[in-house]
């Protein structure tokens, strides 16, 4: 543990200030695109049954139901993760913790103040398991149409502490979808040249938009003032 600094010797906790509305707005372009794609694809398939214009009415209703399910799922995922996330700062380092995972970056293992995406979506990857048939080609078109909105859902680059985690704890009760999200996020992280391990990123504005001039910035200056003077701009996905 780093030697405690006067005024920064007791653990301080910062709650996530990210609201679902802010989180959800990142997914609106992707949601609208998928709504249009599903409506057109299902409408064309139903059109082959001979029900005429009614096919697109039915497909629109089905697409809206699917959209409602997706929003409900995203809200649940948000409540389970970002809704319970906290930042803990102590002489030991910076710790990101929620009900499923706890990641600690020791002060001496933080490589730089960089930038990271708030979220990496599954839809931002290339479509998997696409075959050569009509349905496969349709899935490929849908995947490509959803790609740019999905990338937009990740949002811009945000200031973050980037380094090698000294400890990472994942609970046994973590849902598969959350575990898959964590694994995907980790696979996109930069590899540390020293340890050859994937680095972690703690996005700071989530806990305080004015983190640089607030208490979070004070903690960083107390234990790692060099991070400000040697700040890197290289993004950390």
LUMPAMAR-844266 format. One record per atom (N, C-alpha, C, CB): atom name; x, y, z. Coordinates in steps of 0.2 Angstrom, whole numbers, m for minus. Glycine has a CB too. Layout:
<titis>
> name,X,Y,Z
> CA,X,Y,Z
...
</titis>
This chain:
<titis>
> name,X,Y,Z
> N,4,m6,0
> CA,0,0,0
> C,4,6,0
> CB,m5,0,6
> N,2,11,m4
> CA,6,18,m4
> C,5,21,3
> CB,3,22,m10
> N,11,24,5
> CA,10,28,11
> C,5,33,11
> CB,17,31,13
> N,0,33,16
> CA,m5,38,16
> C,m3,45,16
> CB,m10,37,22
> N,m7,49,13
> CA,m5,56,12
> C,m10,60,17
> CB,m6,59,5
> N,m8,65,21
> CA,m12,69,25
> C,m18,71,21
> CB,m8,74,28
> N,m24,70,24
> CA,m30,73,21
> C,m33,68,16
> CB,m29,79,17
> N,m29,62,15
> CA,m31,57,10
> C,m30,50,13
> CB,m28,58,3
> N,m31,49,19
> CA,m29,43,22
> C,m35,38,23
> CB,m26,44,29
> N,m41,41,23
> CA,m47,37,23
> C,m51,36,17
> CB,m52,40,29
> N,m54,30,16
> CA,m57,28,9
> C,m63,33,8
> CB,m59,21,9
> N,m63,36,2
> CA,m69,40,0
> C,m73,37,m5
> CB,m67,47,m2
> N,m79,37,m5
> CA,m84,33,m10
> C,m88,38,m14
> CB,m88,28,m7
> N,m88,37,m21
> CA,m91,42,m25
> C,m97,38,m29
> CB,m87,46,m30
> N,m103,39,m28
> CA,m108,36,m32
> C,m108,38,m39
> CB,m115,37,m28
> N,m111,33,m43
> CA,m112,35,m50
> C,m117,40,m51
> CB,m113,28,m54
> N,m116,45,m55
> CA,m121,50,m57
> C,m124,49,m64
> CB,m118,57,m56
> N,m123,43,m67
> CA,m125,42,m73
> C,m133,40,m73
> CB,m121,36,m77
> N,m137,43,m76
> CA,m144,41,m76
> C,m146,37,m82
> CB,m149,48,m76
> N,m151,33,m81
> CA,m153,29,m87
> C,m155,33,m93
> CB,m159,24,m85
> N,m157,39,m92
> CA,m159,43,m98
> C,m153,45,m102
> CB,m162,49,m96
> N,m147,46,m99
> CA,m141,48,m102
> C,m139,42,m106
> CB,m136,51,m98
> N,m139,36,m102
> CA,m136,30,m104
> C,m141,27,m111
> CB,m137,24,m99
> N,m147,28,m110
> CA,m152,26,m115
> C,m151,30,m122
> CB,m159,26,m113
> N,m150,36,m121
> CA,m149,40,m127
> C,m144,38,m132
> CB,m148,48,m125
> N,m139,35,m129
> CA,m134,32,m133
> C,m136,26,m138
> CB,m128,30,m129
> N,m142,23,m136
> CA,m144,17,m139
> C,m150,19,m144
> CB,m146,12,m135
> N,m152,25,m144
> CA,m158,27,m148
> C,m157,26,m155
> CB,m160,34,m147
> N,m151,28,m158
> CA,m150,27,m165
> C,m150,20,m167
> CB,m143,30,m167
> N,m147,16,m163
> CA,m146,9,m164
> C,m153,6,m164
> CB,m142,5,m159
> N,m157,8,m159
> CA,m164,5,m158
> C,m168,7,m164
> CB,m167,8,m152
> N,m168,13,m166
> CA,m172,15,m172
> C,m170,11,m178
> CB,m171,23,m173
> N,m163,11,m179
> CA,m161,7,m185
> C,m164,0,m185
> CB,m153,7,m186
> N,m163,m4,m179
> CA,m165,m10,m179
> C,m173,m11,m180
> CB,m163,m14,m172
> N,m176,m6,m177
> CA,m184,m6,m178
> C,m186,m6,m186
> CB,m187,1,m175
> N,m182,m1,m189
> CA,m183,m1,m197
> C,m181,m7,m200
> CB,m179,5,m200
> N,m176,m10,m198
> CA,m173,m16,m202
> C,m178,m22,m200
> CB,m166,m18,m199
> N,m180,m23,m194
> CA,m185,m28,m192
> C,m191,m27,m196
> CB,m186,m29,m185
> N,m194,m21,m196
> CA,m200,m20,m199
> C,m200,m22,m207
> CB,m202,m13,m199
> N,m195,m20,m210
> CA,m194,m21,m217
> C,m193,m29,m219
> CB,m188,m17,m220
> N,m189,m32,m215
> CA,m187,m39,m216
> C,m193,m43,m214
> CB,m181,m41,m212
> N,m196,m42,m209
> CA,m202,m46,m207
> C,m208,m45,m212
> CB,m204,m45,m200
> N,m209,m38,m214
> CA,m214,m36,m218
> C,m213,m40,m225
> CB,m214,m29,m219
> N,m207,m40,m227
> CA,m206,m44,m234
> C,m207,m51,m233
> CB,m198,m43,m236
> N,m205,m54,m228
> CA,m207,m61,m227
> C,m214,m63,m226
> CB,m203,m64,m220
> N,m218,m58,m223
> CA,m225,m59,m222
> C,m229,m58,m229
> CB,m228,m55,m216
> N,m226,m53,m233
> CA,m228,m52,m239
> C,m229,m57,m244
> CB,m224,m46,m242
> N,m224,m62,m243
> CA,m225,m68,m247
> C,m231,m73,m245
> CB,m218,m72,m246
> N,m234,m71,m240
> CA,m240,m75,m238
> C,m246,m73,m241
> CB,m241,m75,m230
> N,m246,m67,m245
> CA,m251,m65,m248
> C,m256,m60,m244
> CB,m255,m70,m251
> N,m254,m58,m238
> CA,m259,m54,m234
> C,m258,m46,m236
> CB,m257,m55,m227
> N,m254,m45,m241
> CA,m253,m38,m244
> C,m250,m33,m239
> CB,m260,m36,m246
> N,m253,m27,m239
> CA,m251,m21,m235
> C,m251,m23,m228
> CB,m254,m15,m237
> N,m256,m27,m226
> CA,m256,m29,m219
> C,m250,m32,m216
> CB,m262,m34,m218
> N,m246,m34,m220
> CA,m239,m38,m218
> C,m235,m32,m214
> CB,m236,m41,m224
> N,m235,m26,m217
> CA,m230,m21,m214
> C,m233,m19,m208
> CB,m229,m16,m219
> N,m240,m19,m207
> CA,m243,m17,m201
> C,m241,m22,m195
> CB,m251,m16,m202
> N,m242,m28,m197
> CA,m240,m33,m192
> C,m233,m33,m190
> CB,m242,m40,m195
> N,m229,m32,m195
> CA,m221,m32,m194
> C,m220,m26,m190
> CB,m218,m32,m201
> N,m223,m20,m191
> CA,m222,m14,m187
> C,m224,m16,m179
> CB,m226,m8,m189
> N,m229,m19,m178
> CA,m231,m21,m171
> C,m226,m25,m168
> CB,m238,m24,m171
> N,m224,m30,m172
> CA,m219,m35,m169
> C,m213,m31,m168
> CB,m218,m41,m174
> N,m211,m27,m172
> CA,m204,m23,m171
> C,m205,m19,m165
> CB,m203,m19,m177
> N,m211,m16,m164
> CA,m212,m11,m158
> C,m211,m16,m151
> CB,m218,m8,m158
> N,m214,m22,m152
> CA,m214,m26,m146
> C,m207,m28,m144
> CB,m218,m32,m147
> N,m203,m29,m150
> CA,m196,m31,m149
> C,m192,m25,m146
> CB,m193,m33,m156
> N,m194,m19,m148
> CA,m190,m13,m146
> C,m192,m12,m138
> CB,m193,m7,m150
> N,m198,m13,m136
> CA,m200,m13,m129
> C,m196,m18,m125
> CB,m208,m14,m128
> N,m195,m24,m127
> CA,m192,m29,m124
> C,m184,m27,m123
> CB,m192,m36,m127
> N,m181,m24,m129
> CA,m174,m22,m128
> C,m173,m16,m123
> CB,m172,m19,m135
> N,m178,m11,m123
> CA,m177,m6,m118
> C,m178,m8,m111
> CB,m183,m1,m120
> N,m183,m13,m110
> CA,m183,m16,m103
> C,m177,m20,m101
> CB,m189,m21,m103
> N,m174,m23,m106
> CA,m168,m27,m105
> C,m162,m22,m103
> CB,m166,m31,m111
> N,m162,m17,m107
> CA,m156,m12,m106
> C,m157,m8,m99
> CB,m156,m6,m112
> N,m163,m7,m97
> CA,m165,m4,m91
> C,m163,m8,m85
> CB,m172,m2,m90
> N,m164,m15,m86
> CA,m162,m20,m81
> C,m155,m20,m80
> CB,m166,m26,m82
> N,m152,m20,m86
> CA,m144,m21,m86
> C,m141,m15,m83
> CB,m142,m22,m93
> N,m144,m9,m84
> CA,m141,m3,m81
> C,m142,m3,m74
> CB,m145,3,m84
> N,m148,m5,m71
> CA,m149,m5,m64
> C,m144,m10,m61
> CB,m156,m7,m63
> N,m143,m15,m64
> CA,m139,m20,m61
> C,m131,m18,m61
> CB,m140,m27,m65
> N,m129,m14,m66
> CA,m122,m12,m66
> C,m121,m5,m64
> CB,m120,m14,m73
> N,m122,0,m69
> CA,m120,7,m68
> C,m125,9,m62
> CB,m121,11,m74
> N,m131,7,m61
> CA,m135,9,m56
> C,m132,8,m49
> CB,m142,6,m57
> N,m128,3,m48
> CA,m125,1,m42
> C,m117,2,m42
> CB,m126,m6,m40
> N,m115,5,m47
> CA,m107,6,m47
> C,m105,12,m43
> CB,m105,8,m54
> N,m99,11,m39
> CA,m96,16,m35
> C,m89,16,m37
> CB,m98,15,m28
> N,m86,22,m35
> CA,m79,23,m36
> C,m76,24,m29
> CB,m77,29,m40
> N,m71,20,m27
> CA,m68,21,m20
> C,m61,23,m21
> CB,m69,14,m16
> N,m59,28,m18
> CA,m52,30,m18
> C,m49,30,m11
> CB,m52,38,m20
> N,m43,27,m11
> CA,m40,26,m4
> C,m32,26,m5
> CB,m42,19,m1
> N,m28,25,0
> CA,m21,25,m1
> C,m19,19,m5
> CB,m18,25,6
> N,m23,14,m6
> CA,m22,8,m9
> C,m23,9,m17
> CB,m26,2,m7
> N,m27,14,m19
> CA,m28,15,m26
> C,m35,17,m27
> CB,m26,9,m30
> N,m37,16,m34
> CA,m44,17,m36
> C,m48,11,m37
> CB,m44,22,m42
> N,m54,10,m35
> CA,m57,4,m35
> C,m64,5,m38
> CB,m58,1,m29
> N,m66,2,m44
> CA,m73,2,m47
> C,m76,m4,m44
> CB,m72,2,m55
> N,m82,m3,m41
> CA,m86,m8,m38
> C,m93,m8,m39
> CB,m85,m9,m30
> N,m97,m13,m41
> CA,m104,m14,m41
> C,m106,m21,m38
> CB,m107,m13,m48
> N,m112,m22,m39
> CA,m114,m29,m36
> C,m111,m35,m39
> CB,m122,m29,m37
> N,m108,m34,m45
> CA,m105,m40,m48
> C,m98,m41,m49
> CB,m108,m41,m55
> N,m95,m35,m49
> CA,m87,m35,m50
> C,m84,m29,m46
> CB,m86,m34,m58
> N,m78,m31,m44
> CA,m74,m26,m40
> C,m67,m26,m44
> CB,m74,m28,m33
> N,m65,m20,m46
> CA,m58,m20,m49
> C,m54,m14,m46
> CB,m59,m18,m57
> N,m48,m16,m44
> CA,m44,m11,m40
> C,m38,m10,m45
> CB,m42,m14,m34
> N,m37,m3,m46
> CA,m30,m1,m49
> C,m26,2,m43
> CB,m32,4,m55
> N,m21,m1,m42
> CA,m16,2,m37
> C,m13,8,m40
> CB,m10,m3,m35
> N,m11,13,m36
> CA,m9,19,m38
> C,m3,18,m42
> CB,m7,24,m32
> N,2,14,m40
> CA,8,13,m44
> C,7,8,m51
> CB,13,9,m40
> N,1,6,m51
> CA,m1,2,m57
> C,m5,6,m62
> CB,m4,m5,m55
> N,m7,12,m61
> CA,m10,16,m66
> C,m5,19,m71
> CB,m14,22,m62
> N,m6,17,m77
> CA,m1,19,m82
> C,m2,26,m85
> CB,m2,14,m88
> N,m8,28,m85
> CA,m9,35,m88
> C,m16,37,m87
> CB,m7,36,m95
> N,m17,44,m87
> CA,m24,47,m88
> C,m25,47,m95
> CB,m24,54,m85
> N,m30,43,m98
> CA,m31,42,m105
> C,m39,44,m106
> CB,m29,36,m107
> N,m41,40,m111
> CA,m48,41,m112
> C,m51,34,m114
> CB,m49,45,m119
> N,m58,33,m112
> CA,m61,27,m113
> C,m68,28,m115
> CB,m60,22,m107
> N,m71,23,m119
> CA,m78,23,m120
> C,m82,21,m114
> CB,m80,18,m126
> N,m88,24,m113
> CA,m92,22,m107
> C,m94,15,m108
> CB,m98,27,m107
> N,m96,13,m114
> CA,m99,6,m115
> C,m97,3,m122
> CB,m106,6,m114
> N,m96,m3,m122
> CA,m94,m6,m128
> C,m100,m11,m130
> CB,m88,m10,m129
> N,m104,m10,m135
> CA,m110,m14,m136
> C,m108,m20,m140
> CB,m115,m10,m140
> N,m112,m26,m139
> CA,m111,m32,m143
> C,m113,m30,m151
> CB,m116,m37,m141
> N,m117,m26,m152
> CA,m119,m25,m159
> C,m114,m21,m163
> CB,m126,m20,m159
> N,m109,m18,m159
> CA,m103,m15,m163
> C,m98,m20,m166
> CB,m100,m10,m158
> N,m99,m26,m165
> CA,m95,m31,m168
> C,m97,m33,m174
> CB,m93,m37,m163
> N,m93,m37,m178
> CA,m96,m40,m184
> C,m101,m45,m183
> CB,m90,m43,m188
> N,m106,m46,m187
> CA,m111,m51,m186
> C,m108,m58,m186
> CB,m116,m51,m191
> N,m110,m63,m181
> CA,m107,m69,m181
> C,m111,m75,m184
> CB,m105,m71,m173
> N,m108,m80,m186
> CA,m112,m85,m189
> C,m117,m84,m195
> CB,m116,m88,m183
> N,m115,m80,m199
> CA,m119,m78,m205
> C,m118,m83,m211
> CB,m117,m71,m207
> N,m123,m86,m213
> CA,m122,m91,m218
> C,m123,m88,m225
> CB,m127,m96,m217
> N,m124,m92,m230
> CA,m125,m89,m237
> C,m132,m89,m239
> CB,m120,m93,m241
> N,m137,m91,m236
> CA,m143,m92,m238
> C,m147,m85,m237
> CB,m147,m97,m234
> N,m153,m84,m239
> CA,m157,m78,m239
> C,m157,m75,m232
> CB,m164,m79,m242
> N,m158,m80,m227
> CA,m159,m77,m220
> C,m152,m75,m218
> CB,m161,m83,m215
> N,m147,m78,m220
> CA,m140,m76,m218
> C,m138,m69,m221
> CB,m135,m81,m220
> N,m140,m68,m228
> CA,m139,m62,m231
> C,m143,m57,m228
> CB,m140,m63,m238
> N,m149,m58,m226
> CA,m153,m53,m222
> C,m150,m51,m216
> CB,m160,m56,m221
> N,m147,m56,m212
> CA,m144,m54,m206
> C,m138,m50,m207
> CB,m142,m61,m202
> N,m134,m52,m212
> CA,m128,m48,m214
> C,m130,m41,m215
> CB,m124,m51,m220
> N,m135,m40,m219
> CA,m137,m33,m221
> C,m140,m29,m214
> CB,m143,m33,m226
> N,m143,m33,m210
> CA,m146,m30,m204
> C,m140,m28,m199
> CB,m150,m34,m200
> N,m135,m32,m199
> CA,m129,m31,m195
> C,m125,m25,m197
> CB,m124,m37,m195
> N,m124,m24,m204
> CA,m121,m19,m207
> C,m125,m12,m206
> CB,m119,m20,m214
> N,m131,m12,m206
> CA,m135,m6,m205
> C,m135,m4,m198
> CB,m142,m8,m207
> N,m134,m9,m193
> CA,m134,m7,m186
> C,m127,m5,m184
> CB,m137,m13,m182
> N,m122,m6,m188
> CA,m115,m5,m186
> C,m114,2,m183
> CB,m111,m7,m191
> N,m115,7,m188
> CA,m114,14,m186
> C,m118,16,m180
> CB,m115,18,m192
> N,m124,15,m180
> CA,m128,17,m174
> C,m125,14,m168
> CB,m136,15,m175
> N,m123,7,m168
> CA,m121,4,m162
> C,m114,7,m160
> CB,m119,m4,m164
> N,m110,9,m165
> CA,m104,13,m163
> C,m105,19,m160
> CB,m99,14,m169
> N,m111,22,m162
> CA,m113,29,m159
> C,m115,28,m152
> CB,m118,32,m163
> N,m118,22,m151
> CA,m120,20,m144
> C,m115,20,m139
> CB,m124,14,m144
> N,m109,19,m141
> CA,m103,19,m137
> C,m101,26,m134
> CB,m97,16,m140
> N,m104,31,m138
> CA,m102,38,m136
> C,m95,40,m137
> CB,m104,38,m128
> N,m94,46,m135
> CA,m87,48,m136
> C,m82,46,m131
> CB,m87,56,m136
> N,m76,48,m132
> CA,m70,46,m127
> C,m71,50,m121
> CB,m63,47,m131
> N,m70,47,m115
> CA,m71,51,m109
> C,m65,50,m105
> CB,m77,48,m105
> N,m63,55,m101
> CA,m57,54,m97
> C,m57,48,m92
> CB,m56,61,m93
> N,m52,44,m92
> CA,m52,38,m88
> C,m45,37,m85
> CB,m54,33,m92
> N,m45,34,m79
> CA,m38,31,m76
> C,m37,24,m80
> CB,m39,30,m68
> N,m32,23,m82
> CA,m30,17,m86
> C,m24,14,m83
> CB,m29,18,m94
> N,m25,7,m82
> CA,m19,4,m79
> C,m20,m4,m78
> CB,m17,6,m72
> N,m16,m7,m75
> CA,m16,m14,m74
> C,m20,m16,m67
> CB,m9,m18,m74
> N,m25,m20,m67
> CA,m29,m21,m61
> C,m24,m25,m56
> CB,m35,m24,m62
> N,m24,m23,m50
> CA,m20,m27,m45
> C,m25,m33,m42
> CB,m18,m23,m39
> N,m31,m31,m42
> CA,m36,m37,m40
> C,m42,m36,m44
> CB,m38,m37,m33
> N,m45,m41,m46
> CA,m52,m41,m50
> C,m56,m47,m47
> CB,m51,m42,m58
> N,m62,m45,m44
> CA,m66,m50,m41
> C,m73,m50,m45
> CB,m67,m48,m34
> N,m75,m56,m47
> CA,m82,m56,m50
> C,m86,m61,m46
> CB,m81,m59,m58
> N,m92,m59,m45
> CA,m96,m63,m41
> C,m99,m69,m45
> CB,m102,m60,m38
> N,m101,m75,m41
> CA,m103,m81,m45
> C,m110,m79,m47
> CB,m103,m87,m40
> N,m114,m75,m45
> CA,m121,m73,m47
> C,m121,m69,m53
> CB,m125,m70,m41
> N,m116,m67,m56
> CA,m116,m62,m61
> C,m120,m65,m67
> CB,m109,m60,m64
> N,m125,m62,m70
> CA,m129,m64,m76
> C,m124,m65,m82
> CB,m134,m59,m77
> N,m126,m70,m86
> CA,m122,m71,m92
> C,m121,m65,m97
> CB,m125,m77,m96
> N,m127,m61,m97
> CA,m126,m56,m102
> C,m121,m51,m99
> CB,m133,m52,m103
> N,m121,m50,m93
> CA,m116,m45,m90
> C,m109,m48,m90
> CB,m118,m43,m82
> N,m108,m54,m89
> CA,m102,m58,m89
> C,m99,m57,m97
> CB,m102,m65,m87
> N,m104,m58,m101
> CA,m102,m58,m108
> C,m100,m51,m110
> CB,m107,m60,m113
> N,m103,m46,m107
> CA,m101,m39,m109
> C,m95,m37,m106
> CB,m107,m34,m106
> N,m93,m39,m100
> CA,m87,m38,m97
> C,m81,m41,m101
> CB,m86,m41,m90
> N,m82,m48,m103
> CA,m77,m51,m107
> C,m76,m47,m114
> CB,m79,m58,m109
> N,m81,m45,m117
> CA,m80,m41,m123
> C,m77,m35,m122
> CB,m87,m40,m126
> N,m78,m31,m117
> CA,m75,m25,m115
> C,m68,m26,m114
> CB,m78,m22,m109
> N,m66,m31,m110
> CA,m59,m33,m109
> C,m55,m35,m115
> CB,m59,m39,m104
> N,m58,m38,m120
> CA,m55,m40,m126
> C,m53,m34,m130
> CB,m59,m45,m130
> N,m56,m28,m129
> CA,m55,m22,m133
> C,m50,m18,m130
> CB,m61,m19,m134
> N,m48,m20,m124
> CA,m43,m15,m120
> C,m36,m16,m123
> CB,m43,m17,m113
> N,m32,m11,m121
> CA,m25,m10,m123
> C,m21,m15,m119
> CB,m22,m3,m123
> N,m16,m18,m122
> CA,m12,m23,m118
> C,m6,m19,m115
> CB,m9,m29,m123
> N,m5,m20,m109
> CA,1,m17,m105
> C,7,m19,m108
> CB,0,m18,m98
> N,12,m15,m110
> CA,18,m17,m113
> C,23,m21,m107
> CB,22,m12,m116
> N,22,m19,m101
> CA,26,m22,m96
> C,24,m29,m94
> CB,26,m17,m90
> N,17,m29,m92
> CA,15,m36,m89
> C,11,m40,m95
> CB,9,m34,m84
> N,10,m37,m101
> CA,7,m41,m106
> C,0,m43,m104
> CB,11,m47,m108
> N,m3,m39,m99
> CA,m10,m40,m97
> C,m15,m35,m100
> CB,m11,m41,m90
> N,m21,m37,m101
> CA,m26,m32,m103
> C,m27,m27,m98
> CB,m33,m35,m105
> N,m27,m20,m100
> CA,m28,m15,m95
> C,m35,m14,m94
> CB,m24,m9,m97
> N,m36,m10,m88
> CA,m43,m8,m86
> C,m44,m1,m86
> CB,m45,m11,m79
> N,m50,2,m87
> CA,m51,9,m87
> C,m57,11,m82
> CB,m52,11,m94
> N,m56,16,m78
> CA,m61,19,m74
> C,m63,25,m77
> CB,m59,19,m67
> N,m69,26,m80
> CA,m71,32,m83
> C,m73,37,m77
> CB,m77,31,m87
> N,m70,43,m77
> CA,m71,47,m71
> C,m77,52,m71
> CB,m65,52,m70
> N,m79,55,m77
> CA,m85,59,m77
> C,m91,56,m74
> CB,m86,62,m84
> N,m91,49,m74
> CA,m97,46,m72
> C,m99,47,m65
> CB,m96,38,m73
> N,m93,49,m61
> CA,m94,50,m54
> C,m94,57,m52
> CB,m89,47,m50
> N,m91,62,m57
> CA,m91,69,m56
> C,m89,72,m62
> CB,m86,71,m50
> N,m93,76,m65
> CA,m92,79,m71
> C,m86,84,m70
> CB,m98,83,m74
> N,m85,87,m65
> CA,m80,91,m63
> C,m74,88,m59
> CB,m82,98,m59
> N,m73,82,m61
> CA,m68,78,m57
> C,m61,81,m57
> CB,m68,71,m60
> N,m59,84,m62
> CA,m52,87,m62
> C,m51,92,m57
> CB,m51,90,m69
> N,m56,96,m55
> CA,m56,101,m50
> C,m59,100,m44
> CB,m58,108,m53
> N,m62,94,m44
> CA,m65,91,m38
> C,m61,87,m33
> CB,m72,88,m39
> N,m65,83,m29
> CA,m61,79,m24
> C,m57,73,m28
> CB,m66,76,m19
> N,m60,71,m33
> CA,m57,65,m37
> C,m50,68,m39
> CB,m61,63,m42
> N,m50,73,m42
> CA,m44,76,m45
> C,m39,77,m39
> CB,m45,83,m48
> N,m41,79,m33
> CA,m37,80,m28
> C,m34,74,m25
> CB,m41,83,m22
> N,m37,68,m26
> CA,m35,62,m24
> C,m29,60,m29
> CB,m40,56,m24
> N,m30,61,m35
> CA,m25,59,m40
> C,m19,63,m39
> CB,m28,60,m47
> N,m20,70,m38
> CA,m14,74,m37
> C,m10,72,m31
> CB,m16,81,m37
> N,m14,69,m26
> CA,m11,68,m19
> C,m6,62,m20
> CB,m16,66,m14
> N,m8,57,m24
> CA,m4,50,m25
> C,m1,50,m32
> CB,m9,45,m24
> N,m4,53,m37
> CA,0,52,m43
> C,m1,59,m47
> CB,m4,46,m48
> N,3,64,m45
> CA,2,70,m48
> C,5,70,m55
> CB,6,76,m44
> N,10,65,m56
> CA,13,64,m63
> C,8,63,m68
> CB,18,59,m63
> N,2,60,m67
> CA,m3,58,m72
> C,m5,64,m75
> CB,m9,54,m68
> N,m6,70,m72
> CA,m8,76,m75
> C,m3,79,m80
> CB,m10,81,m70
> N,4,79,m77
> CA,9,82,m81
> C,11,77,m87
> CB,15,83,m77
> N,10,71,m87
> CA,11,66,m92
> C,5,63,m95
> CB,16,61,m90
> N,0,67,m95
> CA,m7,64,m98
> C,m6,62,m105
> CB,m12,69,m97
> N,m9,56,m106
> CA,m9,54,m113
> C,m16,54,m116
> CB,m7,46,m113
> N,m16,55,m123
> CA,m23,56,m126
> C,m25,50,m130
> CB,m22,62,m131
> N,m20,45,m129
> CA,m22,39,m133
> C,m28,35,m130
> CB,m16,34,m133
> N,m33,34,m134
> CA,m40,31,m132
> C,m39,24,m129
> CB,m45,31,m137
> N,m43,23,m124
> CA,m43,16,m122
> C,m50,13,m122
> CB,m41,16,m114
> N,m51,9,m127
> CA,m58,6,m129
> C,m61,3,m123
> CB,m58,2,m135
</titis>
